[in-house]
Amino acid sequence: MDADPSMAARPSPPREGLRALLHADLVAAQAPLHFGAVLRAWFISPQVQAVWLYRLSACCARRRGLGLLSKYFNLRLIHRYGCHISPRARIGRGLSLPHPTGIVIGIGVQVGDDVTIYQGVTLGVRSKGRSEYPRIGDGVTLYAGAVVVGGVTVGNQAVVGANAVVTDDVPARAPRTPEGR
């Protein structure tokens, strides 16, 4: 299958401030944005906590001298939620992890904006000797147990069903049910 042409020529997302990313993640979690609700989301919502721990880990990994703090946030994410998201993975704004348990995202994975990832999803390499990681487009939904491995591209607005194993490119806005839903 041919990849979505907009994905191949897409430049890397601009570096945004941590505050802008956290705000976009709150919007994706459909949390109210007043001060009390933000505090409640941080202390109660596993969805928000997991995404923010990843964001803090990634932010510290990019700064010189904060590698140990990055590892602390990453280990906290692993031990608390059983979720391993590499701080070197490039993930766009508006990430939603409704059930963050068991998610694995490798070092070289690129994820677009407004992506929803359910529990048990794996994004990584196909075999040890190769360093080809998947690229996930904007607005993609990855349902529980999906596995996307190798240098594949999942196009914008695509849906990957539960327990699917993706080893080939997925075109934009696909797959849907035969009725088009």
Secondary structure, 3 states (H helix, E strand, C coil): CCCCHHHHCCCCCCCCCHHHHHHHHHHHCCCCCCHHHHHHHHHHCHHHHHHHHHHHHHHHHHCCCCHHHHHHHHHHHHHHHCCEECCCCEECCCCECCCCCCCEECCCCEECCCCEECCCCEEECCCCCCCCCCEECCCCEECCCCEEECCCEECCCCEECCCCEECCCECCCCCCCCCCC
